[in-house]
Amino acid sequence: MECGGHYSRAISSWCTLLAATGFTPDLPGKTLSIIPKIPGDFHAPWATASGFGTIRRTGKTLAVSCEYGVLSFQFLKLNLSDPSVKIGIQILNTHASSKDAVTTLRFTDSVSVNAGQTMIIL
C-alpha cells in the first residue's frame, strides 16, 4: 500500500477517462468504440500508440479530432441509432448493424483520421 491506500498512479486516472468517454480502440480488431457513459456534453482527450487528439459531444453530435499522428479503424461502435459519419465534407459509406442499443458501422475501406482532421458523427 502506498500512501495509506489513498494513492493512485497517474496512468490509472486514464481508466476513469476511458470509462466516462467510452473511447475504446481495438487495433488488432480494427475497431473503435465510442460509447460514452456520462450524460450531456463533454470535451476530453484521447490517445493511442499512433496518435492523440480530442473527442467532443455536443447534443447528439460526436466530433473526434486528431491533433497528431493518425487514428485508423474499419469498424465503429456507437450508442447512436442511424448515425452518419463524415471527415471534412466527405460522407463515409457504411453498413450498419445493431445489437443491444449499440450500432456497429462497417466501412468499405479502412478509415484514417489524420492530424488536422476531424471526424463528425451525427
VENVENLIN-V502461 format. One record per residue. N is the residue number from 1. PSI is psi in whole degrees, 0 to 359 (* if undefined). Layout:
BEGIN
n = [N N]
psi = [PSI PSI]
END
This chain:
BEGIN
n = [1 2 3 4 5 6 7 8 9 10 11 12 13 14 15 16 17 18 19 20 21 22 23 24 25 26 27 28 29 30 31 32 33 34 35 36 37 38 39 40 41 42 43 44 45 46 47 48 49 50 51 52 53 54 55 56 57 58 59 60 61 62 63 64 65 66 67 68 69 70 71 72 73 74 75 76 77 78 79 80 81 82 83 84 85 86 87 88 89 90 91 92 93 94 95 96 97 98 99 100 101 102 103 104 105 106 107 108 109 110 111 112 113 114 115 116 117 118 119 120 121 122]
psi = [129 135 43 19 6 25 136 134 152 320 333 337 337 331 319 316 314 320 319 315 338 16 108 101 139 90 313 325 0 38 137 125 133 92 80 141 342 143 159 189 150 165 124 160 158 155 139 180 339 355 181 162 211 156 136 134 127 111 236 9 130 137 124 111 139 121 330 140 221 149 114 144 167 342 140 121 131 158 44 146 137 53 155 151 135 151 116 233 356 118 127 138 133 161 123 146 150 145 128 50 13 126 129 122 129 122 146 315 163 139 136 123 109 166 132 355 156 131 127 131 118 *]
END
